[in-house]
Amino acid sequence: MSEVAAKIVKEDIVKKMQKRKEYVIGLAAGYSPTSLYKYFAKMANDGEFKSSNIRSFNLDEYVGLPGENSQQRTIHPESYCYFMIKELFSLLKNKFNESTLPYGSLIDQEKLIEELKKFPSDWKELGTDAGKSIVIKDKPKSKYLAWIQREVLNAYEKKIQKFDGIDLQIIGVGSRGHIAFHESGIPFEGSRVMLIKLDNNTVKNAILDGHFSSEKDSPHYAISMGAEIVYKAKTVLLLANGERKTKSVGQSLLEDPTLKIPISYGQIYAKNGGNLIYVVDKIAGKDFLDNINLLRSKEIEINNIAQ
Protein backbone atom coordinates (compact mmCIF):
# COMPACT_ATOMS: atom_id res chain seq x y z
CA MET A 1 0.00 0.00 0.00
CA SER A 2 2.71 2.44 1.01
CA GLU A 3 4.87 1.63 -2.01
CA VAL A 4 1.94 2.24 -4.37
CA ALA A 5 1.17 5.55 -2.65
CA ALA A 6 4.82 6.65 -2.76
CA LYS A 7 4.93 5.99 -6.51
CA ILE A 8 1.81 8.13 -6.98
CA VAL A 9 3.49 10.98 -5.09
CA LYS A 10 6.73 10.59 -7.06
CA GLU A 11 4.95 10.59 -10.42
CA ASP A 12 3.08 13.77 -9.51
CA ILE A 13 6.31 15.47 -8.42
CA VAL A 14 8.19 14.47 -11.59
CA LYS A 15 5.32 15.57 -13.84
CA LYS A 16 4.85 18.98 -12.23
CA MET A 17 8.56 19.70 -11.82
CA GLN A 18 8.94 19.52 -15.60
CA LYS A 19 7.07 22.83 -15.82
CA ARG A 20 8.31 24.65 -12.70
CA LYS A 21 11.11 24.74 -10.17
CA GLU A 22 9.25 24.00 -6.91
CA TYR A 23 6.70 21.49 -5.63
CA VAL A 24 4.50 21.91 -2.54
CA ILE A 25 3.53 18.79 -0.59
CA GLY A 26 1.16 18.45 2.36
CA LEU A 27 2.22 15.96 5.02
CA ALA A 28 0.47 14.07 7.80
CA ALA A 29 1.80 12.64 11.05
CA GLY A 30 0.56 9.31 12.38
CA TYR A 31 0.95 5.62 11.68
CA SER A 32 -0.58 5.47 8.18
CA PRO A 33 2.06 7.38 6.15
CA THR A 34 5.26 6.21 7.91
CA SER A 35 6.13 3.49 5.40
CA LEU A 36 5.21 5.80 2.52
CA TYR A 37 7.80 8.24 3.86
CA LYS A 38 10.50 5.55 3.84
CA TYR A 39 9.80 4.71 0.18
CA PHE A 40 9.60 8.42 -0.62
CA ALA A 41 12.98 9.13 1.00
CA LYS A 42 14.61 6.21 -0.82
CA MET A 43 13.30 7.45 -4.17
CA ALA A 44 14.62 10.94 -3.44
CA ASN A 45 17.99 9.64 -2.26
CA ASP A 46 18.25 7.47 -5.39
CA GLY A 47 17.85 10.60 -7.53
CA GLU A 48 14.35 9.90 -8.90
CA PHE A 49 13.39 13.51 -8.05
CA LYS A 50 14.99 16.50 -6.33
CA SER A 51 13.86 16.74 -2.72
CA SER A 52 15.69 20.08 -2.38
CA ASN A 53 13.06 21.61 -4.69
CA ILE A 54 10.19 20.61 -2.41
CA ARG A 55 8.41 22.74 0.18
CA SER A 56 6.21 21.00 2.79
CA PHE A 57 3.30 21.93 5.06
CA ASN A 58 1.95 19.67 7.80
CA LEU A 59 -1.67 19.19 8.78
CA ASP A 60 -1.47 19.76 12.53
CA GLU A 61 0.48 20.32 15.73
CA TYR A 62 -0.30 20.21 19.44
CA VAL A 63 -0.82 23.18 21.72
CA GLY A 64 0.30 22.62 25.32
CA LEU A 65 3.24 20.26 24.98
CA PRO A 66 5.53 20.27 28.05
CA GLY A 67 8.33 22.82 27.87
CA GLU A 68 9.40 26.20 29.21
CA ASN A 69 9.38 27.85 25.79
CA SER A 70 8.39 27.30 22.17
CA GLN A 71 11.73 25.72 21.26
CA GLN A 72 11.38 23.03 23.92
CA ARG A 73 7.79 22.36 22.93
CA THR A 74 8.73 22.07 19.24
CA ILE A 75 11.31 19.32 19.83
CA HIS A 76 9.33 17.46 22.51
CA PRO A 77 9.27 13.72 21.62
CA GLU A 78 5.46 13.83 21.28
CA SER A 79 5.40 16.84 18.95
CA TYR A 80 4.53 16.28 15.32
CA CYS A 81 7.63 18.26 14.42
CA TYR A 82 9.75 15.63 16.19
CA PHE A 83 7.73 12.89 14.46
CA MET A 84 8.41 14.36 11.02
CA ILE A 85 12.14 14.72 11.73
CA LYS A 86 12.32 11.08 12.83
CA GLU A 87 10.08 9.57 10.15
CA LEU A 88 10.99 11.63 7.07
CA PHE A 89 13.19 14.71 7.26
CA SER A 90 16.19 12.91 8.80
CA LEU A 91 16.02 10.21 6.08
CA LEU A 92 16.59 12.68 3.23
CA LYS A 93 20.15 13.25 2.00
CA ASN A 94 19.03 16.52 0.42
CA LYS A 95 16.58 18.33 2.70
CA PHE A 96 13.43 20.07 1.58
CA ASN A 97 13.70 23.72 0.60
CA GLU A 98 11.51 24.49 3.63
CA SER A 99 9.32 22.50 6.03
CA THR A 100 6.53 24.22 7.96
CA LEU A 101 4.18 22.94 10.65
CA PRO A 102 1.25 24.79 12.25
CA TYR A 103 2.50 27.19 14.92
CA GLY A 104 0.94 25.42 17.90
CA SER A 105 4.18 25.42 19.89
CA LEU A 106 4.13 29.24 20.01
CA ILE A 107 0.98 29.22 22.13
CA ASP A 108 1.17 29.06 25.92
CA GLN A 109 -1.66 26.71 26.88
CA GLU A 110 -2.16 28.16 30.37
CA LYS A 111 -2.38 31.67 28.92
CA LEU A 112 -4.82 30.45 26.27
CA ILE A 113 -7.14 28.85 28.84
CA GLU A 114 -6.95 31.97 31.00
CA GLU A 115 -7.89 34.25 28.09
CA LEU A 116 -10.75 32.01 26.96
CA LYS A 117 -12.22 32.16 30.46
CA LYS A 118 -11.64 35.89 30.78
CA PHE A 119 -13.16 36.81 27.40
CA PRO A 120 -16.06 34.39 26.71
CA SER A 121 -17.67 36.77 24.21
CA ASP A 122 -14.54 36.69 22.01
CA TRP A 123 -15.10 33.13 20.79
CA LYS A 124 -17.55 30.31 20.19
CA GLU A 125 -17.39 26.52 19.98
CA LEU A 126 -18.42 24.64 16.87
CA GLY A 127 -19.04 20.91 16.73
CA THR A 128 -21.67 18.36 17.67
CA ASP A 129 -19.32 15.71 19.07
CA ALA A 130 -16.59 15.72 21.72
CA GLY A 131 -13.85 17.57 19.83
CA LYS A 132 -14.65 21.25 19.21
CA SER A 133 -13.40 24.02 16.96
CA ILE A 134 -12.74 27.24 18.90
CA VAL A 135 -13.67 30.07 16.56
CA ILE A 136 -12.21 33.43 17.58
CA LYS A 137 -14.52 36.26 16.52
CA ASP A 138 -13.36 39.27 14.51
CA LYS A 139 -11.76 42.07 16.55
CA PRO A 140 -11.65 40.21 19.90
CA LYS A 141 -11.06 42.23 23.05
CA SER A 142 -8.34 39.81 24.16
CA LYS A 143 -5.01 40.84 22.62
CA TYR A 144 -3.73 37.30 23.08
CA LEU A 145 -6.66 35.73 21.21
CA ALA A 146 -6.29 38.40 18.50
CA TRP A 147 -2.62 37.43 18.19
CA ILE A 148 -3.51 33.73 17.86
CA GLN A 149 -6.07 34.53 15.18
CA ARG A 150 -3.66 36.76 13.24
CA GLU A 151 -0.22 35.17 13.71
CA VAL A 152 -1.03 31.48 14.27
CA LEU A 153 -4.22 30.64 12.35
CA ASN A 154 -4.43 33.19 9.54
CA ALA A 155 -0.66 33.38 9.05
CA TYR A 156 -0.39 29.63 8.37
CA GLU A 157 -3.10 29.73 5.73
CA LYS A 158 -1.56 32.84 4.13
CA LYS A 159 1.81 31.12 3.91
CA ILE A 160 0.25 28.17 2.05
CA GLN A 161 -1.51 30.61 -0.30
CA LYS A 162 1.77 32.48 -0.86
CA PHE A 163 3.13 29.40 -2.62
CA ASP A 164 -0.01 28.87 -4.72
CA GLY A 165 -1.45 26.17 -2.49
CA ILE A 166 -0.55 22.52 -2.02
CA ASP A 167 0.08 20.29 -5.04
CA LEU A 168 -0.57 17.00 -3.23
CA GLN A 169 -1.88 16.52 0.32
CA ILE A 170 -1.27 13.21 2.08
CA ILE A 171 -3.89 12.32 4.69
CA GLY A 172 -4.73 9.41 6.93
CA VAL A 173 -8.13 8.91 8.51
CA GLY A 174 -9.39 8.26 12.03
CA SER A 175 -11.93 5.61 12.96
CA ARG A 176 -14.70 8.23 12.86
CA GLY A 177 -13.57 9.64 9.55
CA HIS A 178 -11.67 12.60 10.93
CA ILE A 179 -8.76 14.38 9.20
CA ALA A 180 -5.97 15.52 11.50
CA PHE A 181 -7.88 17.21 14.38
CA HIS A 182 -10.94 18.06 12.29
CA GLU A 183 -13.12 15.82 14.44
CA SER A 184 -16.50 14.31 13.64
CA GLY A 185 -19.23 16.94 14.01
CA ILE A 186 -17.15 20.01 13.16
CA PRO A 187 -18.74 21.81 10.16
CA PHE A 188 -17.02 21.87 6.78
CA GLU A 189 -17.77 25.55 6.18
CA GLY A 190 -15.11 27.79 7.68
CA SER A 191 -12.84 24.89 8.60
CA ARG A 192 -9.66 26.61 7.50
CA VAL A 193 -6.73 26.55 9.95
CA MET A 194 -8.45 25.87 13.27
CA LEU A 195 -7.85 26.01 17.01
CA ILE A 196 -9.22 22.71 18.33
CA LYS A 197 -10.21 21.80 21.87
CA LEU A 198 -9.37 18.12 22.24
CA ASP A 199 -11.88 15.52 23.31
CA ASN A 200 -11.39 14.64 27.02
CA ASN A 201 -11.08 10.98 26.06
CA THR A 202 -8.24 11.89 23.69
CA VAL A 203 -6.40 13.56 26.57
CA LYS A 204 -7.02 10.66 28.96
CA ASN A 205 -5.98 8.03 26.42
CA ALA A 206 -2.74 9.89 25.70
CA ILE A 207 -1.90 9.60 29.41
CA LEU A 208 -2.97 5.94 29.62
CA ASP A 209 -0.86 5.13 26.55
CA GLY A 210 2.19 6.65 28.23
CA HIS A 211 2.60 9.67 25.95
CA PHE A 212 2.23 12.12 28.84
CA SER A 213 2.69 11.72 32.58
CA SER A 214 -0.36 13.67 33.74
CA GLU A 215 -3.32 15.73 32.57
CA LYS A 216 -1.41 18.89 33.49
CA ASP A 217 1.45 17.95 31.15
CA SER A 218 -0.85 16.87 28.33
CA PRO A 219 -1.99 19.04 25.41
CA HIS A 220 -5.65 20.04 25.61
CA TYR A 221 -5.65 21.96 22.33
CA ALA A 222 -4.18 21.68 18.83
CA ILE A 223 -3.82 23.70 15.65
CA SER A 224 -5.13 21.85 12.62
CA MET A 225 -6.02 22.29 9.00
CA GLY A 226 -9.70 21.60 8.51
CA ALA A 227 -11.47 19.79 5.68
CA GLU A 228 -12.18 22.99 3.78
CA ILE A 229 -8.49 23.85 3.42
CA VAL A 230 -7.24 20.24 3.11
CA TYR A 231 -9.44 19.80 0.06
CA LYS A 232 -8.04 22.90 -1.61
CA ALA A 233 -4.98 20.85 -2.64
CA LYS A 234 -4.72 19.94 -6.32
CA THR A 235 -4.57 16.25 -5.33
CA VAL A 236 -5.59 14.61 -2.05
CA LEU A 237 -4.12 11.16 -1.39
CA LEU A 238 -5.80 9.21 1.43
CA LEU A 239 -4.19 6.13 3.01
CA ALA A 240 -6.14 3.66 5.14
CA ASN A 241 -5.67 0.10 6.27
CA GLY A 242 -7.25 -2.21 8.83
CA GLU A 243 -10.68 -2.96 10.22
CA ARG A 244 -10.85 0.17 12.38
CA LYS A 245 -11.05 2.27 9.20
CA THR A 246 -13.51 0.13 7.19
CA LYS A 247 -16.75 1.86 8.18
CA SER A 248 -15.63 5.48 7.86
CA VAL A 249 -13.74 4.86 4.60
CA GLY A 250 -16.79 3.14 3.07
CA GLN A 251 -19.29 5.75 4.25
CA SER A 252 -17.12 8.60 2.97
CA LEU A 253 -17.79 7.65 -0.66
CA LEU A 254 -20.83 5.36 -0.61
CA GLU A 255 -23.10 7.72 1.34
CA ASP A 256 -23.85 11.44 1.07
CA PRO A 257 -21.33 13.92 2.53
CA THR A 258 -21.88 14.50 6.25
CA LEU A 259 -20.04 16.44 8.92
CA LYS A 260 -20.10 13.23 10.99
CA ILE A 261 -17.50 11.84 8.54
CA PRO A 262 -15.12 14.74 7.74
CA ILE A 263 -13.38 12.88 4.89
CA SER A 264 -16.75 12.65 3.11
CA TYR A 265 -16.07 16.28 2.12
CA GLY A 266 -13.89 14.64 -0.52
CA GLN A 267 -17.01 13.94 -2.59
CA ILE A 268 -17.69 17.68 -2.86
CA TYR A 269 -14.03 18.28 -3.67
CA ALA A 270 -14.03 15.68 -6.45
CA LYS A 271 -17.29 17.01 -7.97
CA ASN A 272 -15.65 20.44 -8.12
CA GLY A 273 -12.73 19.05 -10.11
CA GLY A 274 -10.34 17.93 -7.37
CA ASN A 275 -8.18 14.84 -7.87
CA LEU A 276 -9.11 12.46 -5.02
CA ILE A 277 -7.19 9.20 -4.63
CA TYR A 278 -7.77 6.50 -2.00
CA VAL A 279 -5.09 3.86 -1.44
CA VAL A 280 -6.55 1.23 0.88
CA ASP A 281 -6.01 -2.42 1.74
CA LYS A 282 -8.73 -5.06 1.26
CA ILE A 283 -9.88 -4.77 4.88
CA ALA A 284 -10.31 -0.98 4.94
CA GLY A 285 -11.80 -1.20 1.45
CA LYS A 286 -14.21 -4.06 2.18
CA ASP A 287 -17.31 -1.90 1.72
CA PHE A 288 -15.95 -0.75 -1.64
CA LEU A 289 -15.47 -4.31 -2.81
CA ASP A 290 -19.04 -5.10 -1.77
CA ASN A 291 -20.46 -2.09 -3.65
CA ILE A 292 -18.37 -1.79 -6.79
CA ASN A 293 -21.35 -1.03 -9.04
CA LEU A 294 -22.44 1.84 -6.79
CA LEU A 295 -18.92 3.30 -6.88
CA ARG A 296 -18.82 3.06 -10.67
CA SER A 297 -22.22 4.77 -10.90
CA LYS A 298 -20.58 7.69 -9.09
CA GLU A 299 -17.82 7.74 -11.74
CA ILE A 300 -15.24 6.44 -9.27
CA GLU A 301 -12.42 4.54 -10.98
CA ILE A 302 -11.37 1.32 -9.26
CA ASN A 303 -7.92 -0.26 -9.66
CA ASN A 304 -7.52 -3.58 -7.81
CA ILE A 305 -3.78 -4.18 -7.78
CA ALA A 306 -3.69 -6.83 -5.05
CA GLN A 307 -1.27 -9.66 -5.77
Secondary structure, 3 states (H helix, E strand, C coil): CHHHHHHHHHHHHHHHHCCCCCEEEEECCCCCCHHHHHHHHHHHHCCCCCHHHEEEEECEEEECCCCCCHHHHHCCCCCHHHHHHHHCHHHCCCCCCEEECCCHHHCCHHHHHHHHHHCHHHEEEECCCCCEEEEECCCCCCHHHHHHHHHHHHHHHHHHHHCCCCCEEEECCCCCCCECCECCCCCCCCCCEEEEECCHHHHHHHHHCCCCCCCCCCCCEEEEECHHHHCCCCEEEEEECCHHHHHHHHHHHHCCCECCEHHHHHHHHHHCCCEEEEEECCCCCHHHHHCHHHHHHCCCCCCCCCC
